[in-house]
Amino acid sequence: ARHAARDAAVAYPASALKMWEEMEHNTALLPTGNEHCCIRLDALLDGGVITGELLEITGPPASGKTQFSMTMAMQVITDTKFSVVYLDSTNGFSACRCKEILLSRGTQEKDVADMLRRARVYNVHTLFDALSILTLLTENVARQSDSYHSALRLVILDGVSTLIAPLLDAKQSQGHAMMSHLAAILKSLALDHSIAAVCTNSMVSDISSSSLLKPALGKTWSHVPHCRVALERTCTTSGLHVATLLKSSRQPTGIAVSFLINQKGLDST
């Protein structure tokens, strides 16, 4: 009986080849934008946003985080049959802007309504709102409750720091526990169901230098995303932006590419 209990507790190794084959079968690359417009940004991400992982887009105000999120959402519903969930904590989502992106990328006016039906938007005002929605979403995806949830491949949380920062300021222990819970749900949703999870995060002053900025939410959160990209607006008149890779397991960090934000959303320079 003792040996049986011991054997039951042993973690049996998995073949690296089998893990690779499973990853190859379950992984999809989602484009950040039109393939001709955002090829350099997709290259920065080693081909695009990868299902099964959590991507963080960080940057100061007006750096393009919400524009990145809306452009990617519209590109996914344009190029694929996949569906999208968008959690908006900043009131930055604009259906009019999404329609403009679709039309500027060649979608016919008569097809816009059908496209937008594949993107569901939730306004979230607290971390508890987000956790409740993500928990229910995970259950629906696991049950494959309808065609929408069966086709879900992209979940965007725009403004993660807006939800977490108030809890960190008030009660550090509770805030970190809730932050860990959110991280676990997002990563489980991504990994277990082959979904790409994307969140946007603000930047704060680095105490080591008042002239430097760093992603908000501290070191604890820095270990959560698989990949982290910082956006910066370099020219207010032309819409020129720069994306810099801060964290990745597949690409060397520090790589930077430029892009524009215009009627098409994210565009090439």
N, C-alpha and C positions, 0 to 999 in steps of 0.2 A: 504494500500500500504506500510505503514511504517512497519507493522508487517510482511508482505511478504518479504520485503527486509531484515529484521532482521533474519527471519527464513532461508532465502537463505544463509546468511552469517555464520550461526551456523555450526560448525564442529561437525558432528554426530559421536559418539564414535563407535569404532569397537570392537567386542567381542575378548577377548584375545584368546579364543578357535579357533575362525575363523582365526585369524592371525597365530596361531600355525599350523593349518591345511594347510593354504596356503604356509607357509614356508616349511612344510614337503613335500608338493607336488612339489614345485619348486626348492628345494635345492638338490644339489648333492655334494658328497665328492670326490674330485679328488686326486689321490695318488701323493705323491712327488717322488716316485720311486717304484721299485719292492716291492710287499707286504712283501716278506721275507727279503728284504734288508733294507727297510726303515720303518719298523713297529714302531720303537721308535720315529723317526722323525714325522711320521703321528700322533702318540699318543700325541706328544708335541703340535700338532695343533688340538687336539681333534678329530682325525679321518682322517685328511687330509685337503687339501685346499678347502674351502667351497665356492660354487657359491653364488653370491649375496653379496660378501664381497671383500674388498681390503686388500691384504696381502703385507706387506713390508718386504723385506729381506735386512738387512743392515750389513755393516762390512767394515773393512779396505781393501786396495788392496790385492789381492791374497787370500782372505778369502773364496772364493767358491761361490760368488753370481751368476756369469754367469753360472758356472757349475750346480748350483741348478736349474737355469732357464731352461737350455737346457735339463737336466735330466727330469725335470717335463714335459716339452713339449713333449719329446719323449715317456715318460711313458703314457701320456694321449692318444696319437695317437696309441700307442701299445695296451693298455688295453680297449679302448673304440672306438666308432665310431665318437667321437667328433673331431672337428677341432680346430686349434690353430692359433692365430696371435701373432707375436713376433716383437716388435719394438726395434731396436738395435741402441742405441746412442753412444756406446763405441767401435764399430767395434769388439766386442768380440764373436759374433755368428760365429760358424764354422760348415758348412755342413758336413765336414769330421769327426768332433768330434761327431756330431749327428748320423752319420752312424755307427761309432764305438760303440756308446752306444746301438744302435738298435741291431747290430750283437752280441754284448757281452751278450745281454739279450735274445738271442734265436731267433731273427727275421731271416728268411731265406733271403739270398742275393736277390732272385728273387722278394721278397716282399718289399724291402727297398724303391724303387722308389714310389710305391703306398702309403707307409706310409708317406714319406716326402712331398707328394703332399698335405697332409692335414694340413701342417704347412706353413703359409705364413709369410715371413720375410720382414720388411721394415727398411731400413737404414734411421735414422732420425738425422739430424745435428743441428736442432734448435727446440725450443719449438713450434714455429709456424708450423713446419713440423708435429710434433706429434699431435697437436691440429687439424690440417687439416685432417690427416689420421683417428683419432679417431672420428671426427664428421661424416665423410663419412661412417665409419664403423658402427656407431650407426644407421645411416639412412638405411643402407643395412640390418642390423640385424632386425630393426623394420619392414621393408618391407618383410623380409624373401625372399630376392631377388633371392637366389639360394640355392642349397643344402648345399654348404659350409657355408654360413652365418646362415642357419637354424640349423646347427650342431655346431656352434661356442660356446664353453664353457670355453675357457681360453684365456685371453689377457695378455701378458707379456710386460712390459716396462722396459728394462734393462738400467739403468743409468739415473734415473729421476733427480738426482742432477746435472748431466752434462748439462742438458737442462735448469734448473731453475737458478742455481747459478750465471751465468753471468748476468742475468737480475736483480738479487738482488744486485749485486755489483754496477751496473751502475745506475739504477733507482729503488729505493726501492718501491715506490708506484706502478709503472707499474709491477715490478716483483711480488709483492704480489698479485696483481689483476690477472695476468696471472697464477700464481700458484693456486689460488682459482678456476680459470676457469678449469684448468687441473684436479684438484681434483673433481670438480662437474661432469665433463664428465666421468671420470673413475668410480666414485661411481654410477652414473646414469646408465651407461652401465652395471655394475655389478648387481645392484638391480633390474632394470626394465626388464632385459633380462636373468636373472639367469646365469650370467657369472662370473667366478672367475677372478678377476683382481689381477695381481702380479706385483709389481715394486721393483727394487733394488735401494738402496740408499747408498752413501758413508758415511764415518765417518770423523769427524773433531775433533780437540783438544777442550777439555772443558776448558773455561777460568778460571774456579775455580781451575783447577789442570792440569798442562801441561802433566802429565802422564796418564790422563784419556781421553777416546774418547767418543764421543756421535754422534748420527745420525745427518747428515747434514740437512740444510734447516730450522732449528729453531723450536720454539714452535708452530708457525702457522701450519706448515706441520705435526707436531707430532699428531695433532688431526684428521688428515685425514685417515690414515689406521685403519681398524678395528682390525688388528692383526699385531704385529711387532716382528720379530725374528732377533737376531744378530748372525752372524757367525764369527768364529775365527779359524785360522789355528794354531794348537798347536804343530805340528811336521812336519818339512819340508821334512823329509826323508820318513816317512811312509804314508803321506797324511791324517793324523788324524786331524779332525776338531771337533769343538764343536758348537752346536746351543743352544742359550739361549732365552727363551721367555721373551720379554720386555713389551709387551702389549697384552691383550686379555680380552674379556668379558666372556669367558667360562672356562678359566684355570687360576690357580694361577701363577702369574709372578715369574720369577727367576728360573723356571725349566730349566735344561740343559741336553742335551743328546749328545753323541759322535757319529760320523759317519766318514766314509772314502770317499775319492774321488779317483777313479781308472778308469779302462777301462769301467766299467759299469756305470760311472757317480757317483751318490751318492750310497754308499754301507754300509753294516753293519760292525761294528768293530769286 
